[in-house]
Amino acid sequence: MKLSKTWFTIFVFGLLSLFPYTLPSMEHFQFLNIRRLSAPLAAWGPDALDKVFVRPRPVNAPALVPPSAPTIAAETEEEPPPNSLLSGDYVGKNWPLQDDVKEIVSQQADQVSIQDFGCGMGHFYEALLHTAERQPGAVTRICHFGDSPISGDLISGAARTLLQDKFGDSGHGFIFIAKPWDFYYHEGIHMEGKGWKVSSPVLPGAGGGSYGLGGASFTASTPAAYSHIRTTSKGEGSAVSRYDIFYRAQPHGGSFTASIDKDPARDFPTDSETRGSAMVTINVKDGSHTLTITPQGDGTVTLYGVALERDNPGVVYDTLGLLGGTVHHLTFFHEDWIADLQNRRPDLVILNFGTNESNYGYLPYAEYIHSYSLVIQRIRKALPDASILIMSPMDRGARDDDGDIVTIPSIPILVAAQQSVARAQGVAFFNTFAAMGGMGTMGRWYDNQPRLVTGDFTHPSYTGAAQLGSMLVNALLKGFEDYKKNLGGTPCAPPGEVAKTTPASNP
């Protein structure tokens, strides 16, 4: 059958439109970006499909946004916060944070910097200084824990690119063996895995268990399960010279094979008299590679993830996001998590939660404070010298009765609570909410061209995430410059007391 000219033209156009999907380097020419498609659909909201067909993704790394000139500036005169900010049911009535909330909503974007309660950022800045001086083996490692924007490597991916561009690329960092949920991506990494049973506190029916560094485990007992992890051919994170594979050692554990590119596979047993997290290392020639992992079929194998690193001075940025995660979920991580933290040896641990807590109808204040404090104490037990930074949630919006997009009342309360925890525990705090513009930012970012948030008024677009990553990096660099000016004497605020009383309505 002979095709007409019209159908022949349509056929040729279809083939040409599919070509960018065959090469990673052509990703910015893709008409429909699957990565962005899943983000708004993961949390459906008004006009969610607006973000499916979007402008081409920028080829170059996002530029640092000058702290004095944020992309979206807050209005000059902020309206006073509504009464619901101080008495709403969103996260528990009458949390003892009234003064803190007023401070949060009045803070100007150009005044935001990292508040270093207890001078804890010094360790990170010292490591970064050694990296900047290109000292041998000076690798600065960051572990960024968070919820859905981190699960998609949105904010963290932009921060990784900027830091590695400035200080050097020491590898992509930690990733899961396979996708634990649909909205899981890593910039510069292509991954495929099947046949694994996934367990995580954020997944239904997970219950207790050991989850490892990232909060998910992958179990299989037959060679039908496999994982392929491939770096891109160029750009930050494209090269690797060492794979650290994290797994669960246990009695009667099976073996898995690991191969690099087309090299012969090597066998690694997980059988051990004791239970606990363990790690094996595979060294390779520095460059782009594909790692393939498969169970041998001689018993049950449980894997946690793999870290991709290089030996040259630079930055490694572990993206450790949990879809639907909260800081409370981190309290379910125990011995294996601590062991993996010690193996990773991060210089900075970032705790970036609040998006999902903001949607709770009720959240006891004492429980929330306890969860954050417990997680910080466990990190200190594992890493006594590491710097710890609480990064607040971004703004989150909803339409009011007039149809305007306004900040939901729970966000400033949660930000104030996190700042209070940071002050009490003597760790650092970054007010993402204020840095991006404070009250009403979600509406302004949604109306921006291009849009900086999706139609659910919760998740950033790729462009918006780049802005947020730039804000975080700018704040870190400002603290780093202050550290160098003071020869290690970082300007910081003394730790204080968090409100210890809980109203009678919050048992």
N, C-alpha and C positions, 0 to 999 in steps of 0.2 A: 504494500500500500504506500503510495507516494504522499508525503506530507506537504500540505500547503505552505506557502511562504510564511503565513502568520504563525502556524504551529511550529514550523522550523525555527523561527525567531524566538518564540517562547521557550522552546527546548534548549537552544543555545544559551539564552539568558539564564535559564535555570542552572545549567552546568557551570557557567561563569560565576554565579552567585554562591555556588557550593565550594568553589575552589579555595577561598580563604579559610575554610574549615579544615583543610588538609595539611596546612602548615602553621605551626605556632607563631611564626614571625608575621603572618598575615592576619593575626587576630583583630587588629584595629580596623580591618576592612569588612568584618563580618556584619551582615545586615541585621541578624537577630542574634544577640549575645545571650547564650543559655545561662551564663553566670548571673547576668542581671535579671533574667526572667524569673529565676527561682526566688530571689530576694523578696520582691513584693508579694509573690504568691505564698511565700512561707508565712506571712502574716497579712491576710487579706484586709484591705481597707479601701476607702473612697479613692476612685481613680487609680487603682493599683496598676492597671494595664498601661498607664501613661509611661511607665518606666521600662516597658518591654522593648519598644522601638526607640532607641536613643541615639544621640550623636556618637560618632566614632570615638572610641577610647583613645586617650592621648598616648602617643608613642613614647614620649620622653617621661622621665620621672617628674612628679609634681614639684613645683618650686616651693621653697620655704616662704611662708607668708610672713611679712614683717609684723612683729608683735604690735607695733604702733598703728598698723593699718589692716585690721581684720577685714576679710572679704565682705562679710555682712555686718555692718555696724549696728549696735543697739540704738534705739531711739534716744535722743538727747535727754528727755525728761521721762522717766519711768513712772507709770501710774502706781499708786500704793497697792500692795498685794491684797487680794480679796480676803475676806474673813475666813473663807474655806481653807486657805493655806494653813491656818493655825488651829482649826477646829474640825477639819474634815475626817471622814471615816476611812479614807483611802488606805492609810497605813497605820491606823490605830489612833483613836481620839487623844488629843492633848498630849502628844509627845512633848517632853520637857525641853523644847528647842526653839521657843518663840523668838528669843533674841538672835539665835544663830540663823534662823530662817530669814529674819529681816536683814541680816548682814549679807546672806547669800543673794537675795533678790536685788540688793542695792549695789552689788559689786560691778564695776565697769569692766568691759572686756579688756581694755588696754592696761588695766591694773592687775590682771591675773598673772601670777607666777606660781612656782612650786613652793608651797609652805612646808618648810623642813622642820617639823617638830622633833626636837631631840637631836638634831644634826646628823641624822642617819644616812643622808645621801652622800656623805664623804667617801664611802667605800666605792660607790659607783663612779664618782668623779675621778678618784685616784686611778681606777682601772682604765677609764677613758683617756686619762692623761698619758698613761703608759702606751696605750694604743696609738694615740695621736703622735707620740714620739717615735713610733715604729720600733719599739723595743722587741727583741726576739720573743716569740711566743705570747705576745701581749694581745690576747683575745678578750674582748669585752662581751659578756653574755647577758641577755635579757630574756626573762620568762614573763610573757604577758597573758595572764588569765582573764577571761571575760565571757560575755554572753554572745548573742547572735552576730553583732557586727565584727566580733573577733573570730567567731567560727568561720565566717566567710573571708577572713584575712583582709578585711576592708581597711579599718583604721591602722591596724598593725602592719599590713602590707606596705602602706604608704610610708609609715615610720621606718620600717626596715630599709626601704629603698633610699630614703634620705640619709639615714645614719651610715649605711654602707657606702654610699656615694661620697660622703665626707670623710669617713674614717677608715674605709677599707672593707672588703667583702671577705669574711671568714666562713662563709657557708650559710645555707638557708636555715638550718636549725631543725628542731623537732617537728615531725609530722606523724600522724597515725598511719598504721599499716594499710588501712583502707578507709573509705568514707563511712563514718558511723551514722550519718544522717545525710539527707539530700543536700542541705545547704552547708557544705563543707568544702572550702577551696583554699589553695595556697598559691600565691603569686609565684610564677616561675617554675611550678612543679606540675607534672602531669601524672596522675595516679589512676590505677585501675585495680580493683580487688573484688573477688567473689568467693563465696563458700564459707565465710567466717560468721560465727555467731557473736554478735556484738553485745556487750554488757556495759551499762553506764547508769549512774544515779538519775540522769535526766531522761532515760528511756523507760517506758512502761514495763513493770514487772521485773526491774533489775534487782531490787532488794539489796542485800549486802554483797560484799565481795571485794576483790582487789582490782584496782583500776589503773594503777601506774600514773605517770606524770600528767598525762592529758585528760584523765578522767574517763577512759574507755579501754576495755580489753577486747581482744579478738581471739576466739577459740575455734579450733578445727582439729580433726583427727584423720583426715584423708587427703591424699594428693590432689583431690578435686578443688581444694581451696588454693588460692594463689593471690599474690600481690605484685604489681609492676609499679615502680616508682622511677620516673624519668625526669631529669632536669632539662630545662630549655637549653638551646644551643648558645645563647648569649645573654648578657645582662646580669644584674646582681643576682646572686644565688644560683647561677647556672653551673658553676664549677664546684666539684667536691673532691676531696682527697681522703676522706675517712667517713665510713658509716658506723655508727654506734647503734646496734639493734638491742632494744630493751624487751625482755621477756619475763615470764613467770617461771622460776625454778620450783620444782615440786617432785615428790616421790612418784615414780612410774611415769614421769613426763615423757612425751615422745620427742622426736627429733624433727628439725626443719632444715631445708637446704636453702642456701643463698648463693646466687650467682650474679656476676657483674658483666653486663653486655652479653657477649657470646662465650665468655670464659667458662670452664668446667665448674659445676656447682660444688660447694663445700657443705659438709654436714655439721650441724650443731645440735648436740643433745640438750634437752631441758630437764633431764632426770637429775634429781638431787635428794639427799637425805633430809634437807630442810626446805621449808617453803619461804619464798621471798623473791623480790625483784632482782634480776641479774642482767648483765650486759656483755655482748661480744662485739669486737671491733674488726672491721674489714678495711684495710688500707688499699687505696687505688692510686693510679696516676692522676694528678690534678687535672680536672676537666669535666666535661659533661658525660654522664653515664646513666645507665638503666640498671636498677636493682630489682631482681626477681626473687621472691620468697615463696616457698611451698612446703607444707608439712610432708614428712616422709611416709606417714601412714602407720607408724609403729607405736602410736599412743597419742594422747591428747596434748596439743600444743597451745599455749596461750601467749600471745604477743601483745605488747603495748604500743610500740612505735619505733621510729628510727630517726636518729639525728644526723644531719648532713653537715659536715664541717670541713674546714681547711686549716692548715697550720700557719698561714701568714697572718700578721697583725691585722685586726679589723673587728667588726661587730658581727655577732650571731644573735638573731632575734627569733625566739621560739613563740609561735602563735598557738595559744592553748585555749581556744574558745569552746564553750558548751552551748549548743542550741537550746534555748529555754532555760539556761543555767542561772543560778543565783549563788550568792556567797554561801548560803546554807548548804548547797550541794557539795562544796569543798570540805565541809565538816565530815563527810562520809569517806574521805580519802585518808588512809592510815599509813601503815608501815611501808608499803611499796611506794607510795607517793613520796614519803620522806627519803627513802633510799634513792629514788630517781632524781629528786632535787639535789641530793648530795653528789650523784654522778654527773649531773649537768653543771653544777657549780655556777649558777647565775650570779652576776654582780648586782643585778637589779631585778626585783620581783614586782610586777605591776598587778594590782587587783582592781578589775574594771567591771563592776556589776551594778545593777540597779534598774535596768530596763524592765525586767520581768517582775521584780518586786513592786514596781510602780503601778502594776495592774492588779495587785492584791486588793481585795475588799477589806481585809483586816490583817495586820501584821503586828504582833506584840513588840513593843519597843525593846524590852529586856532581852527577848530572844534574838532580835536583830543585832543588838550590840554584842551579845554573847557570841554569836556566830562569827562576826568579824574579828573579835578579840581572840577567839579560839584558833582561827586560821592563822592569824599573825603570830601567835605563840608557837604554833607548830612549825611555821617557816623559820622562826628564830631558833628553834630546837635543831632543825636540820642545817641551817645556814646562819650561824651566830654573827657573822660579819656582813652579810648581804644587806644591801639597801632595800627598803620596802616602800612602795608608793601606792597609795589609794587614788585611783583615777575615777572621778565621779561619772555618773551616767550623763549622756547628752540630754538635751531638751526632748520632751515628748508632748505631742499635741493632740487635741481633739476639737471638733467643731462645737461652738456654743449655740445657744438658742437663736442667735442672729446669723449663724453660718460662718462666723469667723473662727480661724484656727488659733486656739489659745493653749497655753501651757497647762497640763493637767496638774491639779494641786499637789499630788504626791511627790513630784520631782524635787521641788526645793526642800521639802522635808527630808527626803532621803539624802540629798546632797549635804544638808546640815548635819544629819546623823553621821555620815561618813567622815566629815570634817571633825566632828566631836570624837569619833573613835581614833582618828589619826592623832589628834592632840593628846588623848589619854594614853595611847600606846607608844607615843614618841616616834611615829613614822611620818613620812612625807604625804602631802595631799595636793592634788591638782583638780581645780574646779573647772571641769570641761563645760558644764552648763553655763557658767558665767563667761568663759573664754569664747564661746561661740555666739554670745550675745544676750544670754539671760532670758527673762520672761518674753514669751511670744516669738522666740527665734524660729521655732518650727514653721510658723506661718510665713515668716519672711524668707526662710530658706526654700520653702515649697513654691513661693511666688517668684523666686529668683530664676533667671535664665542664664545658663541651664539650671534646672532644678537640682538642689543639693540634698533633697530627701525624697523618699518614695511616698506613694499615696497613702500609706498607713500612718504617716506622720510620726514614725518611730525609727525607721532604719535609714541610714544615709545612702545616697546614691554613690556611685563610684567617685564622682567629682567631689561630693560632700565629704566622703571618707578621706579623700586626699587632703582636704582642708583641715579636718580634725587631726589627721596624722601630722600635718605640718605644725599645728598648734602645740601638740604634745612635744614634738622635737624641738620647737623654738623654746619652750619652757625648760626642757632639759639642757639645751645649749646655753641659755641665760644663766642657769644655775652653775653650769660648768665654767663659764667665763668668770663668774663671781668667785668660784673656787680657786681658779688660777690667779686672780688678782690678789686674793688673800693668802696665797701660798698654803692652801689646805685649810685655812680657817673659814669655813663656809658660814655665811650669814644665815642664821636659823632662829626659829622661835622656840622657847622652852616648852616642854610638854606640860599639859594641864590635866584637869580632872574632867571626866565625862559625867554627866548627870547620872547618879546612881539610883535615884528614886523613880518609881514607876507609878503613875496614877492608879487609883483604886479601880478604874474602869478597864485597866489593862493587867489582869492577873497574870 
